[in-house]
Amino acid sequence: MGVSQTVIDDSQAQSKIYRQADRRVKEQIQTVSVMLPFMMGSVNCYVVKTDDGFFLIDTGASNGRKEVERKLDDAGCKPGDLKLIILTHGDFDHTGNAAYLRQKFGARIAMHRDDAGMLERGDIFWNRKSGNLLIKALASVLFRFGQAQRCSPDLYLNEGDDLSEHGFDAKVLHILGHSKGSIAVLTAEGALFSGDLLLYKNGPVLNSIMDDRAAAQASFERLKGLNVSTVYPGHGEAFRLL
Ligand SMILES: [Zn+2]
C-alpha cells in the first residue's frame, strides 16, 4: 500500500510538472494595431491567451474599438473569459476601450495607482510634470478624446506583482519614465509588454515623449538586465532588446 501510494504521488508530481511546462508553450500573443485619428500613427494592444483564459494588455483608442473587439472574438474570447484588462499606463490611446470591454466581457481593469487619475479624470497630465510642448499643443483634442472613456480601475498593480494568481504566468515591473504609473509585464517566457517606454528605431530606444527622462533611462537599463526575449511595445513592431 505504502509503495503503491508513493508511485501514485510520483506520477501526480510528474503530471503537474508537465502541465506547468505545457502551459508556457501554450501562451499565445496576438497583436492588434489600431490606427489613431489626427495623424497620430498607430497604437498596439495585445491579446494573450493562456490555459486559464484571456488577458488584454492595453485597449487602444476608442476609434479602434471594433478592431479590438473583433480580435478578441476571433480568438474565441467570450464574456467571462477575459480575466484582466491590464493598462500599461493612463494615456487615452491605451485606455480608450477599457470601460467598454470591461462591461462587455465582465473583466477587471488593472493598472498602477500612479496613473489611475488619468483614466478617472480623462486628463493625461494628471500626476505628470509640465508636459511635452507637442502634447500641450494637442491637449484640447486629446482631452476631448479621453473624456468619453473615464472610468476607475478595479485593482492596482505594483512592482513585483505575480499575475499567476490570475492565470497569467507573468510579473509586473514598475517602469517609471513615460509616466509615473507606467508598468511593464514580463512573462515567464520572456515576452515583455513595455507600454510607451521603448520604441524601435535602428535599435531599441526610449520613446521621445517622456515625463522623466532620467527615470526612463534607469528603467531601460534595468530591463536590459532581465531575461527578455521579445519586446512588445505600445507603438510599432515587436523587437529584441539586445
Ligand atoms: Zn503613452
Boltz pocket constraint, residues with backbone or C-beta under 6 A from the ligand:
constraints:
  - pocket:
      binder: B
      contacts: [[A, 89], [A, 91], [A, 178], [A, 196]]
      max_distance: 6.0
